[in-house]
Amino acid sequence: MRHEQHEATWKQLNAHIDEWVASSKTHTSEGHVASYIPELANAPADILGICIMDSEGNTCLAGDSDFRFTLQSISKVFTLILALMDNGEDVVFSKVGMEPTGDDFNSMLKLELVEPGIPFNPLINAGAIAISSLIAGDSTDTQVERILSFFREIADNPSLTINQNVFKSESDTAHRNRSLAYFLKDNGVLDREVDDVLRVYFSHCSIEVNCTDLARMALVLAHNGVDPIRNQRLIPRRFVQIAKTFMFTCGMYNASGEFAMNVGLPAKSGVSGSILTMVPGHYGIGLVGPALNRKGNSTAGVHLLGILSQEFDWSLF
């Protein structure tokens, strides 16, 4: 994107983002806040916030962009990257596959039906639990601290913390995830104890951010692992390529194909109503809208990203 084109885009974004957010915000009434993790049910259903960040760190903010939320499944992208950095591709992909499932994100169906009994990909719950077991560290505390330090570095925010109320809520109600973990343990996928692995998993899902943090993290992915603001490589390019490929194919749950058709950007959603996406080479985008559709994605957030992609021809397809 030439400098002149960027300037024109940035000017148009700032001129119209409030009206686009207002238009998309009406779609919050079509969704429902996640309640299977009780603490998430406390989020207001009618909010929508977004941050778009360019390579110089300039931000375009609109709506409820200061609202704080937990990463939930968005964290899976970055724990995958950290596991790849710790272990390399061969080890990681001996534990998880590379394919979409077509099943719900917390399904265990194919673990039993399809050989060799490893999760289909690292962005479903079973796959992310397996990935959590691969984070280097001689104790659970060390693993969690390494994850938190890595996320703080990517977000360039040393104050990121784990929301302990959400962590406890997830842990207390995680019957399906415990079943998945025990199944993985029985299949020889997990080398660590189930409770230890789940503590790591619940911890990274419960890291709390706002839209600006999320956009900053997305910006590093948009620039293939280089933080363009600090001019520093944080992630090997190959591992970002792997992560963005999974985001395209699996990042929006069972609506990933539909999102690719209508928005056309690599993205990852979380049941907090958050979405991380990017315009590769240019912008990092973080948004939150806790009201979810039947596929588990933010109703208003998906609508807003559709508007932006169409207005600026951001689709990669």
C-alpha positions in Angstrom: 0.0 0.0 0.0 1.6 3.3 -1.1 1.9 6.1 1.3 -0.8 8.2 -0.5 -3.2 5.2 -0.5 -2.6 4.7 3.2 -3.3 8.4 4.0 -6.5 8.2 2.0 -7.6 5.0 3.8 -6.7 6.4 7.2 -8.6 9.6 6.5 -11.7 7.7 5.4 -11.5 5.3 8.4 -11.4 8.2 10.9 -14.2 10.0 9.0 -16.6 7.1 8.9 -15.7 4.5 11.6 -18.2 5.9 14.2 -21.1 5.5 11.8 -20.0 2.0 10.7 -19.7 0.9 14.3 -23.1 2.4 15.1 -24.6 0.5 12.1 -23.1 -2.8 13.1 -23.9 -2.3 16.8 -27.6 -2.8 15.9 -26.7 -6.4 15.2 -25.8 -7.1 18.9 -29.5 -7.8 19.4 -29.2 -10.9 17.1 -26.8 -12.6 19.4 -26.3 -13.8 23.0 -23.4 -13.5 25.4 -21.6 -16.8 26.2 -22.9 -18.3 29.4 -21.3 -21.7 29.6 -18.4 -20.0 31.3 -20.5 -18.2 33.9 -18.2 -15.2 34.4 -18.4 -14.4 30.7 -22.2 -14.0 31.1 -21.6 -10.7 33.0 -20.4 -8.9 29.8 -22.9 -6.3 28.4 -24.5 -7.7 25.3 -24.9 -4.3 23.6 -21.3 -3.2 23.2 -19.0 -3.0 20.2 -15.5 -1.6 20.1 -12.7 -1.7 17.6 -9.1 -0.6 17.3 -7.2 -0.4 14.0 -3.5 0.2 14.2 -1.0 1.0 11.5 2.6 0.2 11.2 3.6 3.4 12.9 1.4 2.8 15.9 -1.3 5.2 15.0 -4.7 4.0 16.2 -8.3 4.4 14.9 -10.6 3.8 17.9 -14.3 3.6 17.9 -17.2 2.4 20.1 -16.4 0.6 23.4 -12.7 0.0 22.6 -11.6 0.4 26.2 -13.8 -2.5 27.3 -11.6 -5.2 28.9 -12.1 -8.9 28.0 -10.3 -12.1 28.0 -8.6 -13.6 25.0 -10.3 -17.0 25.2 -9.6 -18.9 21.9 -7.5 -16.0 20.4 -4.8 -17.1 22.8 -4.5 -20.4 20.9 -2.8 -18.6 18.0 0.0 -17.3 20.2 0.5 -20.5 22.3 0.7 -22.4 19.0 3.5 -20.0 17.9 5.3 -20.3 21.3 5.0 -24.1 21.1 6.6 -24.0 17.6 9.4 -21.8 18.9 10.0 -24.2 21.8 9.7 -27.5 19.9 9.8 -27.0 16.1 7.2 -28.2 13.6 7.9 -32.0 13.7 7.2 -32.2 17.4 4.1 -30.0 17.3 2.5 -31.7 14.4 3.1 -35.1 15.9 0.6 -34.0 18.5 -2.0 -32.1 16.4 -3.1 -32.2 12.8 -3.4 -29.5 10.2 -7.0 -29.8 9.0 -10.4 -28.2 9.7 -12.8 -30.5 11.5 -16.3 -29.4 10.5 -17.3 -30.1 14.1 -17.9 -27.8 17.1 -14.8 -26.4 18.7 -15.2 -28.5 21.8 -16.1 -31.8 20.1 -14.3 -35.0 20.8 -16.1 -37.0 18.0 -13.1 -37.3 15.6 -10.6 -38.1 18.3 -12.2 -41.5 18.6 -13.3 -42.0 15.0 -10.2 -41.0 13.0 -6.7 -42.4 13.4 -4.2 -41.6 14.8 -6.5 -40.0 17.5 -4.8 -36.6 17.7 -6.7 -33.4 17.4 -7.4 -32.2 13.9 -5.8 -28.8 14.4 -4.4 -26.5 17.2 -7.3 -24.1 17.3 -10.0 -26.4 18.5 -10.1 -27.0 22.2 -8.5 -30.5 22.1 -5.7 -29.2 19.9 -5.1 -26.2 22.1 -5.0 -28.4 25.2 -2.3 -30.5 23.4 -0.4 -27.4 22.5 -0.5 -26.1 26.1 1.3 -29.3 27.1 4.2 -28.4 24.8 5.0 -25.1 26.3 8.5 -25.4 27.7 9.0 -25.2 31.5 9.8 -27.6 34.3 6.7 -26.6 36.2 3.2 -25.3 35.5 4.1 -21.9 37.1 7.0 -21.6 34.7 4.9 -22.5 31.7 2.2 -19.9 32.6 4.8 -17.2 33.3 6.5 -17.9 29.9 3.2 -17.6 28.1 2.3 -14.4 30.0 5.7 -12.9 29.2 5.4 -13.8 25.5 2.0 -12.2 25.2 3.2 -9.1 27.0 6.0 -8.8 24.5 3.8 -9.3 21.5 1.3 -6.7 22.9 4.1 -4.4 24.1 2.2 -4.2 27.3 4.0 -5.4 30.5 0.8 -5.0 32.5 -1.2 -7.8 30.9 -2.5 -10.1 33.6 -4.7 -13.2 34.0 -8.3 -12.5 35.1 -8.5 -14.8 38.1 -12.4 -14.7 38.2 -12.6 -15.9 34.6 -9.9 -18.5 35.3 -11.8 -19.9 38.2 -15.1 -19.8 36.3 -13.5 -21.8 33.4 -11.8 -24.3 35.7 -15.0 -24.9 37.8 -17.2 -25.6 34.8 -14.7 -27.3 32.4 -16.3 -30.8 32.4 -16.0 -31.1 28.6 -12.5 -29.9 28.4 -11.5 -32.3 31.2 -13.0 -35.1 29.2 -11.0 -34.0 26.2 -7.8 -33.8 28.2 -8.3 -37.3 29.7 -9.0 -38.7 26.3 -5.8 -37.1 25.0 -3.9 -38.5 28.0 -5.2 -41.9 27.3 -4.2 -41.7 23.7 -0.6 -40.7 24.6 -0.9 -37.2 23.3 -0.3 -35.5 26.7 3.0 -36.2 28.4 2.1 -34.0 31.5 -0.6 -34.5 34.1 -4.1 -33.5 33.0 -4.7 -30.9 35.8 -1.3 -29.2 35.1 -2.1 -29.0 31.4 -5.5 -27.6 32.0 -4.2 -25.0 34.4 -1.9 -23.7 31.6 -4.8 -23.8 29.1 -7.3 -21.9 31.3 -4.6 -19.4 32.2 -3.8 -18.3 28.7 -7.5 -18.2 27.8 -8.1 -15.9 30.8 -5.4 -13.3 29.9 -7.2 -9.9 29.8 -6.8 -7.3 27.1 -8.6 -4.4 25.4 -9.0 -3.7 21.7 -5.7 -1.8 21.5 -3.7 -4.7 23.0 -5.4 -7.0 20.5 -4.7 -4.8 17.5 -1.0 -4.5 18.6 -0.7 -8.3 18.7 -2.4 -8.5 15.3 0.0 -6.0 13.9 3.0 -8.3 14.6 1.3 -11.0 12.7 0.4 -8.6 9.9 4.1 -8.0 9.5 5.1 -11.6 9.5 6.5 -11.6 13.1 8.2 -8.3 13.0 7.0 -5.5 15.3 7.1 -2.6 12.8 6.9 0.0 15.6 10.0 -1.2 17.4 11.5 -2.6 14.2 12.2 -5.9 16.0 11.6 -9.5 14.9 9.6 -11.3 17.6 8.5 -14.5 15.8 10.1 -16.5 13.0 8.3 -15.8 9.7 7.6 -19.5 9.1 5.7 -19.8 12.3 3.5 -16.8 11.6 2.8 -18.3 8.2 1.6 -21.5 9.9 -0.5 -19.5 12.4 -2.2 -17.3 9.7 -3.0 -20.4 7.6 -4.8 -21.9 10.5 -6.6 -18.6 11.1 -7.9 -18.7 7.5 -9.0 -22.3 7.7 -10.1 -22.7 11.3 -10.0 -19.4 13.1 -13.7 -18.5 13.0 -15.0 -21.9 14.2 -17.5 -23.5 11.7 -18.0 -20.1 10.0 -14.4 -19.9 8.8 -15.3 -20.5 5.2 -18.2 -18.0 5.3 -15.9 -15.4 6.9 -13.2 -16.0 4.2 -15.8 -15.4 1.5 -17.3 -12.3 3.1 -14.3 -10.7 4.7 -11.3 -12.5 3.3 -8.8 -11.8 6.1 -7.0 -14.2 8.5 -8.8 -14.0 11.8 -9.3 -15.7 15.1 -12.4 -15.2 17.4 -13.0 -16.0 21.0 -16.2 -16.6 23.0 -15.6 -13.3 24.9 -16.9 -11.8 21.6 -13.4 -10.8 20.5 -11.9 -11.0 17.1 -8.3 -10.5 16.1 -7.7 -9.9 12.4 -5.3 -8.0 10.1 -4.6 -6.5 6.7 -1.3 -8.3 6.0 1.5 -5.9 5.7 -0.5 -2.9 6.9 -2.9 -3.0 9.8 -3.6 -4.9 13.0 -7.3 -5.0 14.1 -8.8 -5.9 17.4 -12.5 -5.7 18.2 -15.0 -6.9 20.8 -18.7 -7.4 20.8 -19.8 -10.0 23.3 -23.1 -11.0 21.7 -22.4 -14.2 19.7 -24.1 -15.9 16.8 -24.8 -19.6 16.7 -21.3 -20.3 15.5 -19.7 -18.6 18.5 -18.6 -15.4 16.7 -19.5 -11.8 17.5 -22.6 -10.8 15.5 -21.8 -7.1 15.4 -18.1 -7.7 15.0 -18.4 -10.0 11.9 -20.8 -7.4 10.4 -18.4 -4.5 11.0 -15.5 -6.4 9.5 -17.6 -7.1 6.5 -18.3 -3.4 6.0 -14.6 -2.5 6.4 -13.4 -5.2 4.0 -15.9 -4.1 1.3 -15.2 -0.4 1.8 -11.5 -0.8 1.4 -11.2 -3.9 -0.7 -9.2 -5.7 2.0 -10.1 -9.3 1.0 -7.1 -11.3 0.0 -9.2 -13.4 -2.4 
